[in-house]
Amino acid sequence: MDKQSDADGIRIYENPRADEIYMVAGWYQWADAGAISSALPQYLISLTGARKIAEIQPHGFYLFQIPGTHGFLRPEVKLQDGFRKSMSSNTNEFYYTGDEQRGLVIFLGREPHMDGERYADKFLSVVKALGVKRVVVVGGVYGAMPYDRDRAVSCVYSLPGMKEELESYAVNFSNYEGGVSIGTYMAHHAQAAGVPLVSLYAFVPAYDFSQLSDKLQGMRIENDFKAWHELMRRINHMFRLGLDLSDLERRSNELTASIAAKIEEIDRRLPQLGIHEFMARVGAEFTEKPFMPLDVWERGLQDLFTDE
């Protein structure tokens, strides 16, 4: 481990050594449908056994409170007999896994409340210090789409020359106008810094059943493993990581089956609502864009000829 460095609120405990280093980044943020931005990076840390190598200190980026919000922003404390056992904190941490040829940095942070430009500068400073060739930011937004079809993926990128390559990843280039997400904000600052950064947002199924009946609440997926799996298929291919995604594929299939069972349960209890017709309308309005990389077709052809 290299000597720890600490400058301007950035702490680097280790400089990874690999021929190519890439990064997946996520935040606890507002565009976190399906827990894609907050939970997927944590899943990758556990999956790969990644170790903490750097962090951004939280000073000056977070509010303690806004009058009238009570506990909305405050740290959470756990007391036992009047003594503090634990207290939450705002962390922004970089983890690393890899070998001599290829390394992966996994970042998980909390979206800053203020001083976003300084925060972005520090984040990108660490990206450069660690020798990262490209960053992929992950996130999610809710929308009415079929639960059993490939998720639509929206794309924002930092450098104009990246678009031609990204077209092969079955993405829709975003034309959104409105409040900026942390991923798009980072892409803006990454452009000025000359850092290749891609923000991938998967659309997570959410349904408003109020038009059918006041007896039904809406339905949305809290941990969208199918979206996690489909984003990681793209990232695995883009970075040539060779990660085993079989666990995510299994979770994805189980999620799809559980939602199908829930739909059947609603139909049995309230057949007059026409829940299947509702889902059919959602499907009819959706255009699927599957990610089928060239090497998948090549492996399929090899298998075919091998069988023959």
C-alpha positions as CSV (number, residue, x, y, z in Angstrom):
1,M,0.0,0.0,0.0
2,D,1.3,3.4,-0.9
3,K,1.8,6.1,1.6
4,Q,-1.5,7.9,2.5
5,S,-1.9,11.3,0.9
6,D,-4.3,13.9,2.3
7,A,-4.7,17.2,0.3
8,D,-7.7,19.5,0.2
9,G,-10.0,17.0,1.7
10,I,-9.0,14.1,-0.6
11,R,-7.4,11.1,1.0
12,I,-5.7,8.5,-1.2
13,Y,-4.6,5.4,0.7
14,E,-3.4,3.4,-2.3
15,N,-2.6,4.0,-6.0
16,P,-3.7,0.9,-7.9
17,R,-1.3,-0.5,-10.5
18,A,-2.9,-1.9,-13.7
19,D,-2.5,-1.5,-17.4
20,E,-6.1,-0.2,-17.7
21,I,-8.3,1.1,-14.9
22,Y,-12.0,1.9,-15.1
23,M,-14.7,3.1,-12.7
24,V,-18.3,2.5,-11.8
25,A,-19.8,5.3,-9.8
26,G,-23.1,5.7,-7.9
27,W,-24.6,8.0,-5.3
28,Y,-27.4,8.2,-2.8
29,Q,-29.3,10.6,-5.0
30,W,-32.8,11.6,-6.2
31,A,-32.4,9.6,-9.5
32,D,-32.0,6.3,-7.6
33,A,-35.0,4.3,-8.8
34,G,-34.6,0.6,-8.3
35,A,-31.7,1.4,-5.9
36,I,-29.5,1.3,-9.0
37,S,-27.2,4.3,-8.0
38,S,-26.9,3.4,-4.3
39,A,-27.1,-0.4,-4.0
40,L,-25.5,-1.6,-7.3
41,P,-22.1,-0.2,-6.4
42,Q,-22.4,-1.8,-2.9
43,Y,-23.3,-5.1,-4.6
44,L,-20.2,-4.8,-6.8
45,I,-18.0,-4.1,-3.8
46,S,-19.2,-7.2,-2.1
47,L,-19.1,-9.3,-5.3
48,T,-15.5,-8.5,-6.1
49,G,-14.1,-8.1,-2.5
50,A,-13.0,-4.6,-3.4
51,R,-10.9,-2.7,-0.9
52,K,-11.2,1.0,0.1
53,I,-8.4,3.0,-1.5
54,A,-9.6,6.6,-1.3
55,E,-12.2,9.0,-0.1
56,I,-13.5,12.6,-0.3
57,Q,-13.9,14.2,3.1
58,P,-17.5,15.5,3.6
59,H,-16.6,19.0,4.9
60,G,-18.6,21.8,3.4
61,F,-20.8,19.7,1.2
62,Y,-23.7,18.8,3.5
63,L,-26.3,20.6,5.5
64,F,-27.2,19.6,9.1
65,Q,-30.8,20.8,8.7
66,I,-33.3,23.0,6.9
67,P,-35.7,24.8,9.2
68,G,-39.0,22.9,9.2
69,T,-37.7,19.6,7.9
70,H,-36.8,18.2,11.4
71,G,-34.9,14.9,10.7
72,F,-34.7,15.1,6.9
73,L,-31.0,15.8,6.7
74,R,-29.7,15.2,10.2
75,P,-27.3,12.3,10.9
76,E,-29.0,9.3,12.5
77,V,-27.7,8.2,15.9
78,K,-28.0,4.9,17.9
79,L,-27.9,5.2,21.7
80,Q,-27.6,2.6,24.4
81,D,-28.1,3.7,28.0
82,G,-27.3,7.3,27.0
83,F,-24.0,6.4,25.2
84,R,-23.6,6.8,21.5
85,K,-23.1,3.4,19.9
86,S,-23.0,4.7,16.3
87,M,-23.8,7.8,14.2
88,S,-24.3,7.9,10.5
89,S,-22.0,10.1,8.3
90,N,-21.8,11.3,4.8
91,T,-19.2,9.2,3.0
92,N,-17.7,9.4,-0.5
93,E,-15.5,6.3,-0.9
94,F,-13.5,4.7,-3.7
95,Y,-12.9,0.9,-3.7
96,Y,-10.6,-1.1,-5.9
97,T,-10.4,-4.6,-7.3
98,G,-8.3,-6.0,-10.2
99,D,-5.1,-7.5,-11.5
100,E,-2.0,-6.3,-13.4
101,Q,-4.0,-6.0,-16.7
102,R,-7.3,-4.5,-15.7
103,G,-8.6,-2.8,-12.6
104,L,-12.0,-1.6,-11.5
105,V,-12.6,1.4,-9.1
106,I,-16.1,1.4,-7.5
107,F,-17.3,4.7,-6.1
108,L,-20.2,5.1,-3.7
109,G,-21.0,8.6,-2.3
110,R,-23.8,10.8,-1.1
111,E,-25.0,13.5,-3.4
112,P,-23.8,16.9,-2.1
113,H,-26.3,19.4,-0.7
114,M,-24.1,22.4,-1.7
115,D,-20.8,23.6,-3.3
116,G,-21.4,21.2,-6.2
117,E,-18.6,22.6,-8.3
118,R,-15.9,22.0,-5.7
119,Y,-17.3,18.5,-5.1
120,A,-17.2,17.7,-8.8
121,D,-13.6,19.0,-9.0
122,K,-12.5,16.8,-6.1
123,F,-14.3,13.7,-7.6
124,L,-12.6,14.2,-11.0
125,S,-9.2,14.9,-9.3
126,V,-9.4,11.5,-7.7
127,V,-10.4,10.0,-11.0
128,K,-7.3,11.4,-12.6
129,A,-5.0,10.6,-9.7
130,L,-6.0,6.9,-9.8
131,G,-5.4,6.8,-13.6
132,V,-9.0,5.9,-14.5
133,K,-9.6,5.7,-18.3
134,R,-13.4,6.0,-18.2
135,V,-16.1,6.4,-15.7
136,V,-19.6,5.0,-15.9
137,V,-22.2,6.6,-13.6
138,V,-25.3,4.4,-12.9
139,G,-28.7,5.6,-11.9
140,G,-32.4,4.9,-12.3
141,V,-35.7,6.7,-13.0
142,Y,-39.2,5.3,-12.7
143,G,-41.5,4.9,-15.6
144,A,-44.4,2.8,-17.0
145,M,-42.8,0.0,-18.9
146,P,-43.2,-3.8,-19.0
147,Y,-41.6,-5.6,-16.0
148,D,-40.6,-8.6,-18.1
149,R,-38.9,-6.7,-21.0
150,D,-35.3,-5.3,-21.3
151,R,-35.1,-2.0,-19.5
152,A,-34.8,1.2,-21.5
153,V,-31.4,2.8,-20.9
154,S,-30.8,6.6,-21.2
155,C,-27.3,7.8,-21.9
156,V,-25.4,11.1,-21.3
157,Y,-21.7,11.4,-22.2
158,S,-19.0,13.9,-21.6
159,L,-17.0,14.0,-24.8
160,P,-18.4,14.3,-28.3
161,G,-16.2,11.6,-29.8
162,M,-17.8,9.0,-27.5
163,K,-21.2,8.9,-29.2
164,E,-20.4,6.6,-32.1
165,E,-19.1,3.8,-29.8
166,L,-22.0,4.2,-27.3
167,E,-24.5,3.7,-30.1
168,S,-23.6,0.0,-30.0
169,Y,-24.8,-0.3,-26.3
170,A,-28.5,-0.2,-27.1
171,V,-29.0,3.2,-25.4
172,N,-31.3,6.2,-26.0
173,F,-29.4,9.4,-26.0
174,S,-31.2,11.7,-23.6
175,N,-33.1,14.8,-24.7
176,Y,-34.2,15.6,-21.1
177,E,-34.7,19.2,-19.9
178,G,-35.1,20.0,-16.3
179,G,-33.4,19.7,-12.9
180,V,-29.9,18.1,-13.4
181,S,-29.0,14.7,-11.9
182,I,-25.6,14.2,-10.3
183,G,-24.6,12.0,-13.2
184,T,-25.3,14.6,-15.8
185,Y,-23.7,17.3,-13.6
186,M,-20.5,15.2,-13.5
187,A,-20.6,14.7,-17.3
188,H,-20.7,18.5,-17.6
189,H,-17.6,19.0,-15.4
190,A,-15.9,15.9,-16.9
191,Q,-16.1,17.6,-20.4
192,A,-14.1,20.6,-19.1
193,A,-11.6,18.2,-17.5
194,G,-11.2,16.0,-20.6
195,V,-12.4,12.9,-18.7
196,P,-14.4,10.3,-20.6
197,L,-17.6,9.8,-18.5
198,V,-20.8,8.0,-19.4
199,S,-24.0,8.3,-17.3
200,L,-26.4,5.3,-17.8
201,Y,-29.9,5.6,-16.4
202,A,-32.2,2.6,-16.5
203,F,-35.9,3.0,-16.5
204,V,-37.5,1.1,-13.7
205,P,-41.1,-0.2,-13.9
206,A,-43.7,1.7,-11.9
207,Y,-47.4,1.5,-12.3
208,D,-50.2,3.8,-11.3
209,F,-53.3,1.6,-10.7
210,S,-55.5,4.5,-9.5
211,Q,-57.2,4.7,-12.9
212,L,-58.4,1.1,-12.4
213,S,-59.6,1.3,-8.9
214,D,-59.2,3.3,-5.6
215,K,-58.7,-0.1,-3.9
216,L,-55.3,-0.5,-5.5
217,Q,-52.1,1.4,-4.7
218,G,-49.3,1.9,-7.2
219,M,-46.6,-0.7,-7.7
220,R,-42.9,0.0,-8.2
221,I,-39.7,-2.0,-7.9
222,E,-37.4,-1.1,-5.0
223,N,-34.4,-3.1,-6.0
224,D,-34.5,-3.7,-9.7
225,F,-32.2,-6.6,-10.2
226,K,-33.1,-6.8,-13.8
227,A,-32.0,-3.3,-14.4
228,W,-28.8,-4.0,-12.4
229,H,-28.1,-7.0,-14.6
230,E,-28.7,-5.2,-17.9
231,L,-26.5,-2.2,-16.9
232,M,-23.7,-4.6,-15.7
233,R,-23.9,-6.5,-19.0
234,R,-23.1,-3.3,-20.8
235,I,-20.4,-2.3,-18.3
236,N,-18.9,-5.8,-18.3
237,H,-18.6,-5.6,-22.1
238,M,-17.4,-2.0,-22.3
239,F,-14.6,-2.5,-19.7
240,R,-13.9,-6.2,-20.6
241,L,-14.1,-7.0,-16.9
242,G,-15.1,-10.7,-17.2
243,L,-17.3,-10.5,-14.1
244,D,-19.5,-13.4,-13.4
245,L,-23.1,-12.0,-13.6
246,S,-24.9,-15.3,-13.0
247,D,-26.1,-14.2,-9.5
248,L,-27.6,-11.0,-10.9
249,E,-29.2,-13.0,-13.8
250,R,-30.8,-15.3,-11.2
251,R,-32.0,-12.4,-9.1
252,S,-33.4,-10.8,-12.3
253,N,-35.3,-13.9,-13.2
254,E,-36.7,-14.3,-9.7
255,L,-37.8,-10.7,-9.7
256,T,-39.7,-11.1,-13.0
257,A,-41.4,-14.2,-11.7
258,S,-42.4,-12.5,-8.4
259,I,-44.0,-9.6,-10.2
260,A,-45.8,-11.9,-12.5
261,A,-47.2,-13.8,-9.5
262,K,-48.3,-10.4,-8.0
263,I,-50.1,-9.5,-11.2
264,E,-51.9,-12.9,-11.1
265,E,-52.9,-12.4,-7.5
266,I,-54.4,-9.0,-8.3
267,D,-56.3,-10.5,-11.2
268,R,-57.7,-13.3,-9.0
269,R,-58.8,-10.9,-6.3
270,L,-60.2,-8.2,-8.6
271,P,-60.8,-9.6,-12.1
272,Q,-63.2,-6.8,-13.0
273,L,-60.2,-4.4,-13.0
274,G,-58.7,-5.9,-16.1
275,I,-55.1,-5.8,-14.8
276,H,-53.8,-7.9,-17.7
277,E,-55.4,-5.5,-20.2
278,F,-53.7,-2.6,-18.4
279,M,-50.3,-4.4,-18.6
280,A,-50.9,-5.2,-22.3
281,R,-51.4,-1.4,-23.0
282,V,-48.2,-0.6,-21.2
283,G,-46.4,-3.2,-23.4
284,A,-47.9,-2.0,-26.6
285,E,-46.6,1.5,-25.9
286,F,-43.0,0.3,-25.2
287,T,-40.3,-0.3,-27.8
288,E,-37.7,-2.8,-26.6
289,K,-34.0,-2.2,-27.4
290,P,-32.1,-5.3,-26.4
291,F,-28.3,-5.2,-25.8
292,M,-26.8,-7.8,-28.1
293,P,-23.0,-7.3,-28.4
294,L,-21.2,-8.8,-31.3
295,D,-19.2,-11.3,-29.3
296,V,-22.5,-12.8,-28.1
297,W,-23.4,-13.5,-31.7
298,E,-19.9,-14.9,-32.4
299,R,-20.2,-17.3,-29.4
300,G,-23.6,-18.4,-30.6
301,L,-22.3,-19.1,-34.0
302,Q,-19.4,-21.0,-32.6
303,D,-21.7,-23.1,-30.4
304,L,-23.9,-23.8,-33.5
305,F,-21.0,-25.0,-35.6
306,T,-19.6,-27.0,-32.7
307,D,-23.0,-28.8,-32.3
308,E,-23.1,-29.4,-36.1
